[in-house]
Amino acid sequence: MTTRNSILFILILLYTSVFAQTKSDHGYNITAADKNYGDYVVLHSDTMQKDFPMLVFLPENYKTSKKEFPVVYSLHGYNESPLTEEGIRSMYSPIQKVKEAANEFQVIIVCPLIGNHYYIDSPLYKNQKYATLIAKELVTLMDKNYRTIKDRKGRILQGFSMGGYGSVSLLCRYPDVFSAALSRGGALSNTTLLTDLHWDDISLDILGNYWQNQNQYHLHEVTNLLNKIKERKDVFIVLEIGREDYLYSANKKVENKLQTCSFPYIFAEYPRGHEWTRKALYSMLTHLQYFIETK
């Protein structure tokens, strides 16, 4: 084997070893768990009597300073990761640069893993309270155990896909708890698969069968929830969407609704489709600087 062929062979092995550890999961790159990246915390829900794994990323100067930090509540999209430490760590690996983003933007970033429940308090199943989990139980945990800005102005919701829906819907439901929602590729319409992709069955477990619960689906639509905060001027929303994303149409409909609201917002379009990357995270936190200077 020549020297040139040897180098090529080594490069192929390196490429294979790196990407063999990565798989795609509904827009995420799932990698091998790294137990040294982020602080692992268990979020216990008294409401649901259940534990949820999460990671907390602190700025480097957190321990040496006395300042209080804003908290970015990072809400994940639909995925198949188990509700375990390995599951949450496989979603938030060093390649995503979450810890680095927390340091650069001087925020605490908390990433809970809650399953595929759209951050909704189910109207059908009384033991499923995922909006309560984030807006009350998680916020209480963070304010009690970390040096946070204990005010709505220091609480920012951010999410991808299903988490984008979670961030905007939770802002609409709890504007006195949070001040902002950042959404990337947000699943902002519960009926996207029906209206945009023409699928027959678009039912969500949390809301039950669509054809039997259409009123509930309407009540949980972002375009309807925005009416709760339409006249407020002390909140803001950032929507980012790829032009090739299958959720593009639904995001444009929400943009049209935002034009009738009193509060400021940003709507930003990007190339490519439905994917979550470190560039997406940094882009959203950069847009945050238009409204809350954290750096």
C-alpha positions as CSV (number, residue, x, y, z in Angstrom):
1,M,0.0,0.0,0.0
2,T,1.4,3.4,-1.0
3,T,1.8,6.3,1.5
4,R,-1.0,8.1,-0.2
5,N,-3.4,5.1,-0.1
6,S,-2.4,4.6,3.6
7,I,-3.4,8.2,4.5
8,L,-6.7,7.8,2.6
9,F,-7.4,4.6,4.4
10,I,-6.8,6.2,7.8
11,L,-9.1,9.1,6.9
12,I,-11.9,6.8,5.9
13,L,-11.5,4.9,9.2
14,L,-11.7,8.2,11.1
15,Y,-14.7,9.3,9.2
16,T,-16.5,6.0,9.8
17,S,-15.6,5.9,13.5
18,V,-17.1,9.4,14.1
19,F,-20.2,9.1,12.1
20,A,-20.9,5.5,13.1
21,Q,-21.7,7.0,16.6
22,T,-24.3,9.4,15.1
23,K,-27.8,8.7,14.0
24,S,-30.6,11.0,12.8
25,D,-33.7,11.2,15.0
26,H,-36.4,13.6,13.7
27,G,-34.0,16.4,13.0
28,Y,-31.5,15.7,15.8
29,N,-28.0,14.1,15.5
30,I,-28.0,11.5,18.3
31,T,-24.4,10.6,19.5
32,A,-22.7,8.6,22.1
33,A,-23.4,9.9,25.7
34,D,-20.7,12.1,27.2
35,K,-21.0,12.2,31.0
36,N,-18.6,15.1,31.3
37,Y,-20.8,17.5,29.3
38,G,-23.3,19.4,31.3
39,D,-24.6,18.9,34.8
40,Y,-27.1,16.0,35.1
41,V,-30.1,16.7,37.3
42,V,-33.3,14.8,38.0
43,L,-36.5,16.8,37.7
44,H,-39.2,15.3,40.0
45,S,-42.8,16.1,39.2
46,D,-45.0,16.1,42.3
47,T,-48.0,16.6,39.9
48,M,-47.3,13.5,37.9
49,Q,-45.2,11.5,40.5
50,K,-42.6,10.9,37.9
51,D,-38.9,11.7,37.4
52,F,-37.5,13.4,34.2
53,P,-33.8,13.7,33.2
54,M,-32.3,17.0,32.3
55,L,-29.0,18.8,31.7
56,V,-28.0,22.2,33.0
57,F,-25.2,24.2,31.3
58,L,-23.7,27.1,33.3
59,P,-21.5,29.9,32.1
60,E,-17.8,29.5,33.0
61,N,-17.9,32.5,35.4
62,Y,-21.0,31.2,37.3
63,K,-19.0,29.9,40.3
64,T,-16.7,32.9,40.5
65,S,-19.3,35.7,40.1
66,K,-22.2,36.8,42.2
67,K,-24.4,37.9,39.4
68,E,-27.8,36.4,38.7
69,F,-28.2,34.9,35.2
70,P,-31.1,34.6,32.8
71,V,-32.4,31.1,32.1
72,V,-33.1,29.7,28.7
73,Y,-35.5,26.8,29.0
74,S,-34.5,24.6,26.0
75,L,-37.4,22.4,24.8
76,H,-36.6,19.4,22.6
77,G,-38.5,18.2,19.6
78,Y,-40.0,14.7,18.9
79,N,-37.4,12.0,19.5
80,E,-37.0,8.4,20.5
81,S,-34.5,8.8,23.3
82,P,-35.4,7.0,26.6
83,L,-36.0,9.1,29.7
84,T,-32.6,8.3,31.2
85,E,-29.3,10.0,31.8
86,E,-27.9,8.3,28.7
87,G,-31.0,9.4,26.7
88,I,-30.6,13.1,27.5
89,R,-26.8,13.0,27.1
90,S,-27.1,11.4,23.7
91,M,-29.2,14.4,22.5
92,Y,-26.9,17.1,23.9
93,S,-23.3,16.1,23.1
94,P,-20.3,18.4,22.8
95,I,-20.8,18.8,19.0
96,Q,-23.8,20.9,19.7
97,K,-21.8,23.5,21.7
98,V,-24.5,24.1,24.2
99,K,-22.1,24.7,27.1
100,E,-20.1,27.1,24.9
101,A,-23.3,28.9,24.0
102,A,-24.2,29.3,27.7
103,N,-20.8,30.9,28.3
104,E,-20.8,33.1,25.2
105,F,-24.3,34.5,25.8
106,Q,-24.0,34.5,29.6
107,V,-27.2,32.5,30.2
108,I,-28.0,29.3,32.0
109,I,-29.4,26.7,29.6
110,V,-31.5,23.9,31.0
111,C,-32.5,21.0,28.8
112,P,-35.2,18.7,30.1
113,L,-36.2,15.4,28.4
114,I,-40.0,14.8,28.8
115,G,-41.1,12.5,26.0
116,N,-43.3,13.3,23.1
117,H,-46.1,15.2,24.8
118,Y,-46.0,18.6,23.2
119,Y,-45.6,20.4,26.6
120,I,-49.4,20.3,27.1
121,D,-51.6,19.7,30.1
122,S,-53.8,17.0,28.6
123,P,-57.5,17.8,28.7
124,L,-58.2,14.1,28.6
125,Y,-55.7,12.5,30.9
126,K,-55.5,14.2,34.3
127,N,-52.1,12.7,35.2
128,Q,-50.4,14.3,32.2
129,K,-49.4,17.8,33.1
130,Y,-46.5,18.8,30.9
131,A,-47.2,22.5,30.7
132,T,-47.3,22.6,34.5
133,L,-44.1,20.6,34.6
134,I,-42.1,23.2,32.7
135,A,-43.8,26.5,33.7
136,K,-44.2,25.7,37.4
137,E,-42.1,22.7,38.6
138,L,-39.0,23.3,36.5
139,V,-39.0,27.0,37.0
140,T,-39.3,26.5,40.8
141,L,-36.4,24.0,40.7
142,M,-34.1,26.4,38.8
143,D,-34.9,29.4,41.0
144,K,-34.4,27.4,44.1
145,N,-31.1,25.8,43.2
146,Y,-29.4,28.2,40.9
147,R,-28.5,31.9,40.9
148,T,-31.2,32.9,38.4
149,I,-33.0,36.2,37.6
150,K,-36.1,35.3,39.6
151,D,-38.4,37.3,37.3
152,R,-40.2,36.7,34.0
153,K,-37.8,39.1,32.3
154,G,-35.0,36.6,33.0
155,R,-36.9,33.5,31.7
156,I,-36.7,32.6,28.0
157,L,-38.3,29.7,26.3
158,Q,-36.5,28.1,23.3
159,G,-37.3,25.0,21.3
160,F,-37.0,23.0,18.1
161,S,-39.9,21.4,16.3
162,M,-42.3,20.1,18.9
163,G,-40.3,22.2,21.4
164,G,-40.9,25.2,19.2
165,Y,-44.6,24.6,19.7
166,G,-43.9,24.2,23.4
167,S,-42.0,27.5,23.7
168,V,-44.6,29.6,21.9
169,S,-47.6,27.9,23.5
170,L,-46.2,28.1,27.0
171,L,-45.5,31.8,26.5
172,C,-49.1,32.3,25.5
173,R,-50.3,30.4,28.6
174,Y,-47.8,31.8,31.1
175,P,-46.8,35.3,30.1
176,D,-46.4,36.3,33.7
177,V,-43.8,33.5,34.1
178,F,-41.8,33.9,30.8
179,S,-41.0,36.9,28.7
180,A,-39.9,35.4,25.4
181,A,-40.3,32.4,23.1
182,L,-37.7,31.4,20.4
183,S,-38.8,28.7,18.0
184,R,-36.8,26.9,15.3
185,G,-38.7,24.8,12.8
186,G,-41.6,24.9,15.2
187,A,-44.5,22.4,14.9
188,L,-46.8,25.3,15.4
189,S,-50.0,23.7,14.1
190,N,-51.3,20.5,15.6
191,T,-53.0,19.7,12.2
192,T,-50.0,20.2,10.0
193,L,-49.9,16.6,8.8
194,L,-53.6,16.8,7.8
195,T,-53.6,20.3,6.2
196,D,-50.1,20.4,4.7
197,L,-49.1,16.8,4.1
198,H,-52.7,15.4,3.6
199,W,-52.3,12.5,6.0
200,D,-55.5,10.9,7.3
201,D,-54.4,10.3,10.9
202,I,-52.7,13.2,12.6
203,S,-53.8,12.4,16.2
204,L,-51.6,13.3,19.1
205,D,-51.7,11.1,22.2
206,I,-51.9,14.0,24.5
207,L,-55.1,15.4,22.8
208,G,-56.6,12.1,21.8
209,N,-58.1,11.1,18.4
210,Y,-58.3,14.2,16.2
211,W,-61.7,13.3,14.6
212,Q,-63.3,12.9,18.0
213,N,-61.6,15.9,19.6
214,Q,-61.4,18.6,16.9
215,N,-62.4,21.3,19.3
216,Q,-59.4,20.6,21.6
217,Y,-57.1,20.7,18.7
218,H,-58.5,24.1,17.7
219,L,-58.0,25.4,21.3
220,H,-54.4,24.2,21.3
221,E,-53.5,25.8,17.9
222,V,-50.8,28.5,18.2
223,T,-52.9,30.9,16.1
224,N,-55.6,30.6,18.7
225,L,-53.4,30.7,21.7
226,L,-51.8,33.9,20.6
227,N,-55.1,35.6,21.3
228,K,-54.3,35.3,25.0
229,I,-51.3,37.7,24.7
230,K,-52.3,39.6,21.6
231,E,-52.6,43.0,23.3
232,R,-49.5,42.6,25.5
233,K,-46.4,44.6,24.7
234,D,-44.0,43.1,27.3
235,V,-43.4,39.8,25.5
236,F,-41.7,38.9,22.2
237,I,-41.4,35.9,19.8
238,V,-38.7,34.8,17.4
239,L,-39.7,32.3,14.7
240,E,-37.0,30.7,12.5
241,I,-37.8,28.3,9.8
242,G,-36.1,26.6,6.8
243,R,-37.6,27.2,3.4
244,E,-37.5,23.5,2.7
245,D,-38.9,22.5,6.1
246,Y,-42.3,20.7,5.8
247,L,-43.5,23.0,8.6
248,Y,-42.8,26.1,6.6
249,S,-46.5,26.7,5.7
250,A,-47.6,26.5,9.3
251,N,-45.0,28.9,10.4
252,K,-46.0,31.4,7.7
253,K,-49.6,31.2,9.0
254,V,-48.4,32.1,12.5
255,E,-46.4,35.0,11.1
256,N,-49.6,36.3,9.6
257,K,-51.2,36.1,13.0
258,L,-48.3,37.8,14.6
259,Q,-48.8,40.8,12.4
260,T,-52.0,41.5,14.2
261,C,-50.4,41.4,17.7
262,S,-49.1,44.4,19.7
263,F,-45.8,42.9,20.8
264,P,-42.6,42.8,18.7
265,Y,-41.5,39.6,16.9
266,I,-38.8,38.4,14.4
267,F,-39.6,36.0,11.6
268,A,-36.4,34.6,9.9
269,E,-36.2,32.3,6.9
270,Y,-33.1,30.1,6.2
271,P,-32.1,27.6,3.6
272,R,-32.5,23.8,4.1
273,G,-35.0,21.8,6.0
274,H,-36.0,20.4,9.4
275,E,-32.9,20.0,11.4
276,W,-31.4,21.1,14.7
277,T,-27.7,22.1,14.8
278,R,-25.4,24.2,16.9
279,K,-25.8,27.0,14.3
280,A,-29.5,27.0,14.9
281,L,-29.0,27.4,18.7
282,Y,-26.5,30.3,18.2
283,S,-28.8,32.0,15.6
284,M,-31.7,31.9,18.1
285,L,-29.6,33.3,20.9
286,T,-28.3,36.0,18.6
287,H,-31.8,37.0,17.8
288,L,-32.5,37.1,21.5
289,Q,-30.0,39.9,21.8
290,Y,-32.4,42.2,19.9
291,F,-34.6,42.2,23.0
292,I,-32.6,41.1,26.0
293,E,-28.9,41.9,26.1
294,T,-27.2,39.0,27.9
295,K,-23.7,39.1,26.6
